[in-house]
Amino acid sequence: MGYKKVDEKDITYIRQVIGDDERVLTNGDINEEYSHDELSGTSSYPDVVVRAKSAEEISKIMKYAYEHTIPVTPRGAGTGLVGSSVAMEHGIMIDSSLMNQILELDEENLTITVEPGVLLMELSAYVEDHDFFYPPDPGEKSATIGGNISTNAGGMRAVKYGVTRDYVRGLEVVLPDGTITEFGGKVVKNSSGYDLKDLMIGSEGTLGFITKAILKLLPLPKKVISLLIPFPTLEQAIDTVPLIIKSKSIPTAIEFMQREVIMDAEKYLGKAFPDHQADAYLLLKFDGNSVEEIENTYDQVAKLCLEQGALDVLISDTEEREESIWKARGAFLEAIKGSTTYMDEVDVVVPRNRVNEMVTYLHDLQKDVNIRIKSFGHAGDGNLHAYILKDQLNEQEWENRLNEAMDKAYEKAKELGGQVSGEHGIGYAKKQYLKESLPSVDLQLMNKIKQAFDPKNILNPHKIAQV
Amino acid sequence: MGYKKVDEKDITYIRQVIGDDERVLTNGDINEEYSHDELSGTSSYPDVVVRAKSAEEISKIMKYAYEHTIPVTPRGAGTGLVGSSVAMEHGIMIDSSLMNQILELDEENLTITVEPGVLLMELSAYVEDHDFFYPPDPGEKSATIGGNISTNAGGMRAVKYGVTRDYVRGLEVVLPDGTITEFGGKVVKNSSGYDLKDLMIGSEGTLGFITKAILKLLPLPKKVISLLIPFPTLEQAIDTVPLIIKSKSIPTAIEFMQREVIMDAEKYLGKAFPDHQADAYLLLKFDGNSVEEIENTYDQVAKLCLEQGALDVLISDTEEREESIWKARGAFLEAIKGSTTYMDEVDVVVPRNRVNEMVTYLHDLQKDVNIRIKSFGHAGDGNLHAYILKDQLNEQEWENRLNEAMDKAYEKAKELGGQVSGEHGIGYAKKQYLKESLPSVDLQLMNKIKQAFDPKNILNPHKIAQV
């Protein structure tokens, strides 16, 4: 690729820009965690890690990197699952986790302005303390908001409230040549030229470095109630979801889960789940401004579920019960991870009336490929997380069976009108599947856009649509 | 630009592709309407108009145009206000108005799939007949949905429901070289590469020709109630808006209007407006699933308005009254147009707590520039429509004063953190103001993106960020 290797002169320049040696890490100072993310199996060390504190610092380093053709990799909390924040070409890694200030809560415009390193859980807690609501709710609460924007993270509440994209009003971005610019703003409507803001959202740190975000807030719903609904079979549970949607009651969340994943979570958390009677569950959440309002909605849905063969409808209206259910749900990824030696995942999204076909296919795939697969996910928005488990397989067998399972799962998703990733992104690990799923002209357009933003290809190379 | 002029051979080829001479118009057959849109003052005839019926027809013509470097201009109903659908370089105009089929209502995925020439009013009526709701609600109901997507049209309900962009799940597009492709799909979440779908939305027919759209629907709210609230002064009316937002009751719409515009509308419609006691009004809409639910919300807002000096709160809960108020609101543009010899408009959007500064500025600008300006708009989302009226001015005076008023209005909007266009787009008429309002690097990126999609610059040239 013709990148310049980082040398002592570069490090000296970087140290001079940052002026604080503890924020510039090299060689043995670079923690092993900076060489990978949470799952992808992708591993590569940066030559230097810069823990930036401002857009100006990032701008200066990016400008220098651009002039000298040194690759730069943006990184938040490193909780990604597809290798987006791994420095494939080494070079400079810019870590945004110290840029963690909440800059402004604007109650008249219902916006909050934050630095990219603010954690999702910090953001939620802050706005809820002020009686506001930031709806995107990915399972990983210790991700940064910059990372959430970069993958267009979705989460549980997408059924009713949409995804991260729907809550980003404006961005400050450092472009690959070091220019600081802005896309969007505090305005509610905008038809002023091409939508560069939405192009940046979900671009996984390949088009620019997000240094500030203006996010949209909603009033905090005054009341939240969940229903845990046991079904005799997973099929019956999932077949009920399109009927719920069709009934025009829109829950905040519709999750499905199976007994074995729940048991993994109990073991992982050391805490009992409130129900054990069934093989499969739907977990529904409703919110609103009064108990009556919510009851009107969920009564209808509860009736519908019972008609479809649900064994029971358990109402969770205490904070304690609510927490025990959703804590288990939040722990699924880690719990499954703890139940095996190693794993990889698919994050497909299909139209929501095809979820059952996809889940059944994944279930049967276990026998077909002779590998364990556990899945759970967002039945209400069609986004499934399936984990393929290594268990005691040797490396060669694991590679073979994993690849076969992945190929088949993505092919099936495509056949059902789905997409490769609902919320985790493409990064490095899922490139091949993106390539197989999209029209080649779409991939060409993506690479041309990348070139328009980054003609020297220094920012996070080898990701998404690039070879 | 080196475009090829359309000749007899080209016409023969086009007639052969279309196979129906009534759908290929040349010379004297081209209605004068095809040379302009509703407002921009931009005028230029195409050499040939093709009334396409399928993506395949458009693909063949585009491919031919690409090979021969003939400019192509997409057109819907021609209701634009900034010249986006005017054929600046002549060439081929492709009119989508015969592609007006509703292709599928999918109740399980809450989507509707339509051709681009379906009119907004046809779409609304169709989905409401099926008890669904397509929230975007621009004033111009006879626009095509393809046009709405191309300008990212906003409308009255943006306060609660957002804009067109928020309701587009997938697009079928013919690219400038004739390739037919798809962006997005029926899925609710998507993190599979760069967001080409949102890049297409709002690109005013410069990046591709939209031939099919998958739109998101919501359940139809069962009840809608409006409040008409007279205030002694416009300032008091508009100052109340941020307080309503801050009170966390989110109406569907918050519009402001002044007596003189209401009188224009009465004259234009030949129908009395239900109230005449005040100089300024707020018009609020609330929706929900029961009268009680809505009452709980609007009671609080009504109280707040009275505290802020409102003269009265008129509740419109009959269909007849509802229609008389909103029909007047819908007629404002035409009514103002009818009250003068000629006019031009600004469609600025500012943060909603700066609306009053903007409105006051526009009011004072009348004296400053010595020209009449009438404004109304979406107080709840910060999007103002101000009309600058020619009246009896001669051409030279009109040009001078219009330019001065425009320059000053856009400069003020920028100073308030606003954008050039909230929902009407940039097209040809507002290019200069876009250029003055955005960082130059943003404009450069837009032009590079245009080049990535359309290296020969044949699709709708001279629009948005192009010279």
Interface residues (C-beta under 8 A of the other chain):
Chain A: D106 E107 E108 N109 L110 D131 T151 N152 A153 G154 A158 V159 G162 V163 R165 D166 L175 T179 T181 E182 F183 G185 K186 V187 V188 K189 N190 S191 S192 G193 Y194 D195 L196 D198 L199 I201 G202 S203 L207 L218 P219 L220 P242 I245 K246 K248 S249 I250 N289 S290 E293 N296 D347 V349 V350 P351 R352 N353 H378 D381 G382 N383 G417 G418 Q419 V420 S421 G422 E423 H424 G425 I426 L434 S437 L438 P439 V441 D442 L443 L445 M446 K448 I449 K450 Q451 A452 F453 I464 A465
Chain B: D106 E107 E108 N109 L110 D131 T151 N152 A153 G154 A158 V159 G162 V163 R165 D166 L175 T179 T181 E182 F183 G185 K186 V187 V188 K189 N190 S191 S192 G193 Y194 D195 L196 D198 L199 I201 G202 S203 L207 L218 P219 L220 P242 I245 K246 K248 S249 I250 N289 S290 E293 N296 D347 V349 V350 P351 R352 N353 H378 D381 G382 N383 G417 G418 Q419 V420 S421 G422 E423 H424 G425 I426 L434 S437 L438 P439 V441 D442 L443 L445 M446 K448 I449 K450 Q451 A452 F453 I464 A465
